[in-house]
Amino acid sequence: MLVGHQRPTPLRILLVKPPVALETIQALARFQLLEPLELSYLAGAVEGKHQVRGLDLRLSRRPFRHFARQLRAFAPHLLGITAFSHEARQALQLARLAKRLLPGVRVVVGGHHATAHPTAFQEPGVVDWVVRGEGCGPFAKLVEALACGEEPEPSPALLPVGEGFATWASTPPPPFTSARALPRPRHELWDLRRYSIVWTHENPKPFAPLWRPVAMVRSSFGCRMHCTFCPVPMLFDGKHWPREPEEVAEEIAALPVEHVYFSDDENFLDREFSLALAEALARFQVRKRYFAWVRSTTVLKNPDVLQAFREVGLDCVFVGFEFASDAALRAVKKGATVQHNLAAHELLRRLGIAVHGAFMALPSFTHEDFDALESYLRAMPPAECSFTVCCPSPGTADWARQRPQFWVADPYAVYDCMHPLVPTALPLPEFAARFARLHDVAAPRHPMRQIRVPLNPAHVLRVELAHRRYTATLRRMEKHLRAAGWTPAAAA
């Protein structure tokens, strides 16, 4: 409860991205490492009188030692930690370490895992608050209260860990606010030169570098689809909110790097907004290169939107193809067919836009299913491809339905969508080998391997080594699952 009205005192606030423990995600970071945009937004929600620092422990070789040094040097009043499900254990480790080294620090944890499973952070004396849903509003209220020497009002979005926590945690996650109500993220919190991605495009210059420094921008929030494997319907209830086009264009223009990775759930769902954003980028003469996410059906409905974005710098799009059969697509309510995917793929390439096609393997896959997917990959037009194992998202109906079938004691320890959470039809070593082989089959179809332009030799070698390391981690799937409590008996 608010107990007084003292003059606000400036706070020192440390916002932390936990280190990665999963070997698979560590290996993926060799291809792509993106700034923690969620913390950039939190920093943007805090008034300028407070001193805010960001600490991305994924960049540290000895993250906990580095965290301890930064904690002692900065002595924050408030420590904010964000966590995806696979980072939840590391987030708690950081909170425990912080309380041991700096007993007076107040700790707040947020992110997707806190939204879906707030009780994971119910550790009195270690975590003081849990934020659920969109974090900017609750975090700003928390900072405002602490600056005045007060305690914030509890709510479904800001849960105090202690008495009454279970009651608040049992309520549904609060709805997200409109994207236009959010502050502009503070990208300056990070050295963007340390974040990079293998930049895929159709027409590279000879010997151009493959890795490019990259910033993340979110121009809209949510999606209107209800794919069963995706957490977005649970978080946004089928709503889609774009930001103000001019504000997005101004944010992009101010970035110190040339390449921009859009983190929208789907970039071009709102036709009017998308055209307005492309027009604003052109009018402001913003000269950047873009990677975006789009559905195949959106491409087919709005080819002029994709053309407009191509003209202002769109190089590549992520398209969730998911499966190679209409039956599998219907089962997850994807809302597209294999023919939609193929037609969109061909249209995008005609526009000069490279395609990143995402596919999923089901735990129920047999050798015949893997064979069918491999045949599809060999026959499809050139594309950069990625693969995941279809896993339910925490907090969704699929998660609740499949939870009794999980064959690991701690599913969050391997929640990277590369490890099956339920028994596989094939013996686990065979499933892991076939899943890893998908990457080898797809690699020759990469657009930049289909051209005759010579590429940077050192970077080509680096990509090959990263590819081999990543597929090797996938083949060690059994080792990772055993560490999470899997036993051969669980597969029986």
C-alpha positions in Angstrom: 0.0 0.0 0.0 1.1 3.6 -0.6 2.0 5.0 2.8 3.3 8.5 2.1 4.1 11.2 -0.3 7.8 11.8 0.0 9.8 13.7 -2.5 11.0 11.2 -5.1 14.6 10.0 -4.7 16.6 9.1 -7.8 17.1 5.3 -8.0 19.9 3.2 -9.4 18.3 0.5 -11.5 20.0 -2.5 -13.0 18.2 -4.4 -15.8 19.6 -7.9 -16.5 19.4 -10.5 -19.2 20.3 -13.9 -17.8 23.0 -16.1 -19.3 22.1 -19.1 -21.4 22.6 -22.6 -20.0 21.2 -24.7 -22.9 23.9 -25.8 -25.3 21.5 -25.6 -28.3 20.8 -21.9 -27.7 24.5 -21.2 -27.1 25.2 -22.8 -30.5 22.4 -20.8 -32.2 24.0 -17.5 -30.9 26.8 -18.1 -33.3 24.4 -17.4 -36.1 22.2 -14.8 -34.4 22.4 -12.8 -31.2 19.9 -10.0 -30.7 19.7 -7.2 -28.2 17.4 -7.7 -25.2 14.7 -5.4 -26.5 12.4 -6.1 -23.6 14.8 -4.4 -21.2 15.2 -1.5 -23.6 11.4 -0.9 -23.3 11.6 -1.1 -19.5 14.4 1.5 -19.5 12.2 3.7 -21.7 9.4 3.5 -19.2 11.5 5.0 -16.4 11.8 8.8 -16.0 15.1 10.4 -16.8 16.0 11.3 -13.2 16.8 7.7 -12.4 20.1 6.0 -13.3 19.4 2.9 -15.4 22.0 0.4 -16.6 21.6 -2.7 -18.7 23.6 -5.9 -18.3 23.4 -8.7 -20.9 25.1 -11.7 -19.3 24.9 -13.7 -22.5 28.0 -11.7 -23.6 30.0 -12.8 -20.6 32.3 -15.8 -20.4 31.9 -15.9 -16.6 28.5 -14.4 -16.3 27.9 -14.9 -12.5 31.3 -13.5 -11.6 30.7 -10.6 -13.9 27.3 -10.0 -12.5 28.7 -9.9 -8.9 31.3 -7.3 -9.9 28.7 -5.1 -11.6 26.4 -5.5 -8.6 29.0 -4.4 -6.1 30.2 -1.5 -8.3 26.8 -0.1 -9.2 24.9 -1.0 -5.9 21.5 -0.8 -7.5 18.4 0.0 -5.4 16.3 -2.1 -7.8 17.3 -5.2 -9.9 15.1 -6.2 -12.8 15.5 -9.6 -14.4 13.7 -10.8 -17.5 13.3 -14.5 -18.3 12.1 -16.8 -21.0 11.2 -20.3 -19.7 14.6 -21.7 -20.4 16.2 -18.8 -18.4 14.0 -19.1 -15.3 16.5 -21.1 -13.3 19.3 -18.7 -14.1 17.1 -15.7 -13.2 16.5 -17.2 -9.7 20.3 -17.9 -9.3 20.9 -14.2 -10.1 18.3 -13.1 -7.6 19.7 -15.3 -4.9 23.3 -14.0 -5.6 22.1 -10.4 -5.5 20.4 -10.8 -2.2 23.4 -12.4 -0.7 25.8 -9.8 -1.9 23.5 -6.8 -1.6 20.8 -7.6 1.0 19.0 -4.3 0.6 18.4 -4.6 -3.2 14.8 -5.0 -4.3 14.3 -7.7 -7.0 11.6 -7.8 -9.7 11.3 -10.6 -12.2 9.3 -10.5 -15.5 9.1 -11.9 -19.0 7.1 -14.6 -20.6 7.8 -17.3 -18.0 6.7 -15.0 -15.2 3.5 -14.2 -17.2 2.7 -17.9 -17.8 4.0 -19.3 -14.5 4.4 -16.7 -11.8 4.7 -19.3 -9.1 8.1 -20.3 -10.5 9.4 -17.2 -8.8 7.6 -17.5 -5.5 10.7 -17.4 -3.4 10.2 -14.9 -0.5 13.3 -13.1 0.6 14.8 -13.6 -2.9 12.2 -12.2 -5.3 10.2 -9.2 -4.1 7.8 -8.8 -7.1 6.7 -10.6 -10.2 5.5 -8.7 -13.2 3.0 -10.4 -15.6 2.1 -9.3 -19.1 3.3 -6.0 -20.6 5.9 -4.8 -18.2 6.4 -1.1 -18.9 3.3 0.1 -17.0 3.7 -2.1 -13.9 7.5 -1.4 -13.8 7.0 2.4 -14.0 4.5 2.2 -11.1 7.0 0.1 -9.1 9.8 2.6 -9.7 7.6 5.5 -8.9 6.5 4.0 -5.5 10.1 3.0 -4.5 11.4 6.4 -5.4 8.9 7.9 -2.9 9.8 5.3 -0.2 6.5 3.5 -0.7 5.3 0.0 -1.7 3.3 -0.3 -4.9 -0.3 -1.4 -5.0 -0.5 -5.1 -5.9 -2.4 -6.0 -9.0 -2.7 -8.9 -11.5 0.2 -7.3 -13.4 2.4 -6.6 -10.3 2.5 -9.4 -7.7 4.2 -9.0 -4.4 5.9 -12.2 -3.3 4.6 -13.0 0.1 1.2 -13.0 1.7 -1.6 -13.0 -0.9 0.8 -14.0 -3.8 -1.1 -17.3 -4.5 -4.4 -15.4 -4.9 -2.9 -12.9 -7.4 -1.0 -15.6 -9.2 -4.2 -17.7 -9.8 -5.8 -14.9 -11.8 -5.4 -14.8 -15.6 -2.6 -12.8 -17.1 -3.6 -9.1 -17.5 -4.3 -8.1 -21.1 -1.6 -6.2 -23.0 -2.1 -2.5 -23.6 -2.1 -0.9 -27.0 1.4 -0.6 -28.6 0.8 3.1 -29.0 0.7 3.4 -25.2 4.3 2.1 -24.8 7.4 4.3 -24.5 10.2 4.4 -27.1 12.8 1.8 -26.2 16.2 3.0 -25.2 18.6 1.2 -27.6 21.5 3.1 -26.2 21.4 0.8 -23.2 23.4 -1.6 -25.3 26.5 -1.6 -27.6 24.7 -2.7 -30.7 28.0 -3.6 -32.4 28.0 -6.7 -30.2 24.7 -8.0 -31.6 24.8 -9.5 -35.1 23.1 -11.9 -37.4 24.0 -13.8 -40.6 22.2 -11.5 -43.0 20.4 -13.4 -45.8 19.5 -11.7 -49.0 19.2 -12.5 -52.7 21.9 -10.2 -54.2 25.0 -9.9 -52.0 28.0 -7.9 -53.2 31.2 -9.9 -53.9 33.1 -10.8 -50.7 30.6 -8.9 -48.5 30.6 -9.8 -44.8 27.9 -12.4 -43.9 27.5 -11.2 -40.3 26.0 -7.7 -39.8 25.6 -5.6 -36.6 21.8 -5.5 -36.0 19.2 -3.7 -33.9 15.8 -4.9 -33.0 12.6 -2.9 -33.6 9.0 -3.8 -32.9 6.5 -1.9 -35.0 3.4 -3.8 -33.8 2.2 -6.2 -31.1 0.1 -9.3 -31.4 -1.5 -11.4 -34.1 -5.1 -12.2 -35.1 -4.4 -15.9 -35.7 -4.9 -18.7 -33.2 -2.2 -21.3 -34.0 -2.3 -23.8 -31.2 1.4 -24.1 -30.7 1.9 -20.3 -30.3 1.8 -18.3 -27.1 0.7 -15.1 -28.9 -3.0 -15.8 -28.9 -2.9 -16.3 -25.1 -1.0 -13.1 -24.6 -2.9 -10.9 -27.0 -6.3 -12.6 -27.3 -6.3 -12.3 -31.1 -5.6 -8.6 -31.1 -3.0 -6.8 -33.3 -1.8 -3.3 -32.4 0.5 -1.2 -34.6 2.5 1.7 -33.4 2.4 5.2 -35.0 4.2 4.9 -38.3 6.2 8.1 -37.9 7.4 7.2 -34.5 8.7 3.8 -35.7 10.4 5.5 -38.7 12.0 8.0 -36.3 13.2 5.2 -34.0 14.8 3.4 -36.9 16.4 6.5 -38.3 18.1 7.1 -35.0 19.7 3.7 -34.8 23.5 3.6 -35.2 23.5 0.4 -37.3 22.3 -0.2 -40.8 20.5 -3.6 -40.3 17.2 -3.9 -38.5 15.5 -7.1 -37.3 11.8 -6.6 -36.8 10.5 -8.6 -33.9 6.8 -8.2 -34.7 4.7 -11.3 -34.4 3.7 -10.5 -37.9 4.8 -7.3 -39.6 2.4 -6.8 -42.4 -0.9 -7.9 -40.9 -2.3 -4.3 -40.9 -2.2 -3.2 -44.5 -2.8 0.5 -43.9 -0.2 0.7 -41.2 2.4 -1.2 -43.2 2.0 1.1 -46.2 2.1 4.2 -44.0 5.4 2.9 -42.4 7.0 2.2 -45.8 5.9 5.7 -46.9 7.4 7.3 -43.7 10.7 5.5 -44.1 10.9 6.7 -47.7 9.9 10.3 -46.8 12.4 10.5 -43.9 15.0 9.0 -46.3 15.9 6.2 -43.9 18.4 4.0 -45.6 18.4 0.7 -43.7 18.1 -3.0 -44.5 15.3 -5.0 -42.9 14.4 -8.6 -41.8 10.7 -9.1 -41.0 8.1 -11.8 -40.1 5.1 -12.5 -42.3 2.5 -15.2 -43.0 2.3 -16.7 -46.5 -1.4 -15.8 -46.7 -0.6 -12.1 -45.9 2.0 -12.1 -48.7 -0.6 -13.4 -51.2 -3.2 -10.9 -50.1 -0.8 -7.9 -50.1 1.9 -8.2 -52.6 2.0 -4.4 -53.1 2.8 -4.0 -49.4 5.8 -6.3 -49.8 6.9 -4.4 -52.9 6.7 -1.1 -51.0 8.9 -2.5 -48.2 11.3 -4.0 -50.7 11.7 -0.5 -52.2 12.7 0.9 -48.7 15.2 -2.0 -47.9 13.4 -5.3 -47.1 15.9 -8.1 -47.7 14.5 -11.2 -46.1 11.3 -12.4 -44.4 10.7 -15.2 -41.9 7.7 -17.3 -43.0 6.3 -20.1 -40.9 5.8 -22.9 -43.4 5.7 -25.4 -40.4 4.7 -28.6 -42.2 4.8 -30.3 -45.6 1.2 -31.5 -45.6 -2.2 -29.7 -45.4 -3.4 -32.2 -42.8 -0.6 -31.2 -40.4 -1.2 -27.5 -41.0 -4.9 -27.9 -40.3 -4.2 -29.8 -37.1 -2.4 -26.7 -35.6 -4.9 -24.2 -37.1 -2.3 -22.6 -39.2 -4.8 -21.1 -41.6 -2.6 -21.8 -44.7 -2.0 -24.7 -47.1 1.2 -26.1 -48.7 0.1 -24.4 -51.9 -0.3 -21.0 -50.1 3.3 -21.4 -48.8 4.7 -22.3 -52.2 2.9 -19.5 -54.0 4.1 -16.9 -51.4 7.6 -18.3 -51.6 7.7 -17.8 -55.3 6.2 -14.4 -55.2 8.7 -13.2 -52.6 11.6 -14.4 -54.7 10.2 -12.6 -57.7 10.2 -9.4 -55.7 13.8 -10.0 -54.8 13.1 -10.8 -51.1 14.9 -13.8 -49.7 12.8 -16.3 -47.6 13.6 -17.8 -44.3 11.3 -20.9 -44.1 10.6 -22.3 -40.6 9.5 -25.9 -40.3 8.5 -28.1 -37.3 9.0 -31.8 -36.6 6.4 -33.5 -34.5 7.4 -35.9 -31.7 5.2 -38.5 -33.6 7.3 -38.3 -36.7 8.4 -41.6 -38.2 11.2 -42.2 -40.7 8.6 -41.8 -43.4 7.6 -38.4 -42.1 11.2 -37.2 -42.0 11.7 -38.7 -45.5 8.6 -36.7 -46.8 9.9 -33.4 -45.2 13.4 -34.0 -46.7 11.9 -34.5 -50.1 9.9 -31.3 -49.8 13.1 -29.4 -48.8 15.0 -30.7 -51.8 12.3 -29.6 -54.2 11.3 -26.2 -52.8 12.7 -22.9 -54.2 15.9 -21.7 -52.5 15.4 -20.6 -48.9 17.2 -20.3 -45.6 15.6 -22.9 -43.3 15.3 -23.4 -39.6 13.7 -26.3 -37.7 12.1 -26.7 -34.4 10.3 -29.6 -32.5 6.7 -28.7 -32.1 6.3 -28.1 -28.3 3.3 -26.5 -26.5 4.0 -23.0 -25.1 3.7 -22.5 -21.3 0.3 -21.1 -20.4 -1.5 -22.4 -23.5 -4.3 -25.0 -23.7 -1.9 -27.3 -25.5 0.5 -27.1 -22.6 -2.2 -28.0 -20.0 -3.4 -30.9 -22.2 0.0 -32.4 -22.9 1.5 -31.7 -19.4 0.6 -35.2 -18.0 2.5 -36.8 -21.0 5.8 -34.9 -20.4 8.7 -37.3 -20.0 11.1 -34.9 -18.3 10.9 -33.9 -14.6 11.8 -30.3 -15.5 10.5 -29.3 -18.9 11.7 -25.7 -18.6 15.3 -26.9 -18.4 15.1 -28.0 -22.0 12.4 -25.6 -23.3 14.1 -24.4 -26.5 11.7 -26.0 -29.0 14.5 -28.2 -30.1 13.9 -31.0 -27.5 10.6 -33.0 -27.5 8.7 -32.8 -24.2 6.6 -35.9 -24.9 7.6 -39.4 -26.0 8.8 -39.7 -29.6 7.6 -42.4 -32.0 11.2 -43.1 -32.9 13.8 -44.1 -30.4 15.2 -40.8 -29.1 18.7 -41.3 -30.7 17.1 -41.9 -34.1 14.7 -39.0 -33.7 17.7 -36.7 -32.8 19.7 -37.9 -35.7 16.9 -37.4 -38.2 16.1 -34.0 -36.8 19.7 -32.9 -37.0 19.9 -34.2 -40.6 17.1 -31.8 -41.7 19.6 -29.0 -41.3 22.1 -30.7 -43.5 19.5 -31.4 -46.2 18.3 -27.8 -46.2 21.7 -26.1 -46.2 22.5 -26.5 -49.9 19.2 -24.7 -50.7 20.3 -21.5 -49.0 19.8 -18.6 -51.4 23.4 -17.4 -50.9 24.6 -20.8 -51.9 22.6 -20.7 -55.1 24.3 -17.6 -56.5 27.6 -17.3 -58.4 28.8 -14.3 -56.5 31.9 -15.1 -54.4 31.3 -14.8 -50.6 33.7 -13.8 -47.8 35.8 -17.0 -47.5 36.5 -16.5 -43.7 32.8 -16.0 -43.1 31.8 -19.0 -45.2 34.2 -21.1 -43.0 32.8 -19.6 -39.9 29.2 -20.4 -41.0 30.2 -24.0 -41.7 31.8 -24.5 -38.3 28.8 -22.9 -36.6 26.5 -25.2 -38.6 28.5 -28.3 -37.5 28.6 -27.3 -33.9 24.8 -26.7 -33.9 23.8 -30.0 -35.5 26.2 -31.8 -33.1 24.3 -30.3 -30.2 21.1 -31.6 -31.6 22.5 -35.1 -31.9 23.3 -34.9 -28.2 19.6 -34.5 -27.4 19.5 -37.6 -25.1 22.3 -36.1 -22.9 20.4 -32.8 -22.5 17.1 -34.6 -21.7 18.8 -36.9 -19.1 20.0 -33.8 -17.3 16.4 -32.6 -17.1 15.2 -35.9 -15.6 14.5 -38.1 -18.7 15.1 -41.8 -18.4 14.8 -44.6 -21.0 11.9 -45.9 -19.0 10.0 -42.6 -19.6 10.1 -43.4 -23.3 8.5 -46.8 -22.9 
